[in-house]
Amino acid sequence: MSSNVKETVIQFGEGGFLRGFVDYFFHKLQEKGLYDGKIVVVQPIEKGMCQTLAEQNCEYNLFLRGIDNGQVVNEHTHVTSISRALNPYTQYDEYIALASNPDLRVLVSNTTEAGIEYVGTEKLTDMPPKAYPAKLCQFLYKRYQAGLKGLILLPCELIDDNGDNLKKCVLQYADLWELEDGFKNWIETENDFCSTLVDRIVTGYPRDEVEELTKQIGYEDKLIDTAEIFHLWVIGGHHEDELPFQKAGYNVVWTDDVHPYKKRKVRILNGGHTSMVLGAHLYGLTTVGECMQDETVSSFLKKCIFEEIIPTIGDTEDNRKFGAAVLERFSNPFIKHQLLSIALNSVSKFQVRVLPTILEYKEKFGKYPVGLTFSMAALISFYRTDKANDGEEIMKFMKDASVEEILKREDYWHADLTEMIPMVQEYYDLIQAKGMAEAYKEVLAK
């Protein structure tokens, strides 16, 4: 690293998602002359890709492909926003020295959903401690001791209230290590732990087309990354003055409350997936792309999103735009999203993503939504096959139990679904008697 490089961001995590999302945004900010500063990547666990990054001068190629406003887009960026990559397990001194860098202002992380956890067995003197929040507490304590200001923290882990949970874990370590009240106060008042929602499908290293892309760039890149065009980053905080993502033209939302955005994504995008894929598999399709090209299945998905989900959560222009964007994303010709991979653990997914809309729709309109209720019958039918992939007990029960027995499992659904039994039974019987194609026809006619 040359001495004139200003390092302003520390990033815990070096995987494809952050490289296809955050690192790309910072690259573009620099390119547009809106930001002066580079990212130092830190490997959060012992095994990772920091060595490979270092061997490539921390540069890599990102291909963003998809459909944007009806047009196929294929954008290639040679990303240069990272200054260096450190493995704290072998380069601890270099890593911890970053805490005393006065230029450092932003911290980004994606250490998987399991990364934000309090283990409670680490020591302040560990080089480094095991859990990510323990590493962070130790890092921030060094910064506090150096008399420096705090950071804007942007965790990207896919858990609810990720900022609040990360801060809670850091403070637990401060208590475990009996650190002074002044430090805890500094954590609370000088640092902004922003909860965030990230949304972009990053497909990572393109094994099946790497030869073609290597020819395009003219040299071997072991870290080629691929992602869709669509992106959304909702951040619970207000730092556009320091991080002008909106000014650069990116779909970044600064807000006081991330929850409505999270609800919209879970209900429309994830709920759309879950309500479609099981029936579509029984109908004979294998990928989301095939579903979007099939008139019957795509019509069913549109019915669920635009006639049932959106009217329930709020028939606003923003929600309709988001729904239209979801259809474009599902139609992305560059992404081969297997239905059976989305079908993993469908009972718990249905409970979180689809069922709340069914129950709220009933409360709001006095009847059950046809498409989403039908998708529950499709779920039960799917679990009768040998393609279901879930917990052993769930699969065993779902395979043999009656529709009534299944709907009465409050431990599965976290709700009393007795009232739904006749309608789900009717649709289940229809699927069994006439097959999925005919069942779709009857449901779409309602």
Helices and strands as residue ranges (DSSP letters): E 7-12, H 16-20, H 22-31, E 38-42, H 50-55, E 60-68, E 71-79, E 82-86, H 92-97, G 98-100, E 106-109, G 113-115, H 132-145, E 152-155, H 162-176, H 181-190, E 192-193, E 196-199, G 207-209, H 210-217, E 225-228, E 232-236, E 252-255, H 259-264, I 265-270, H 271-283, H 288-293, H 295-302, I 303-309, H 310-313, H 317-330, H 339-342, H 346-353, H 355-365, H 370-383, H 392-400, H 403-407, H 410-413, G 418-420, H 421-434, H 436-444
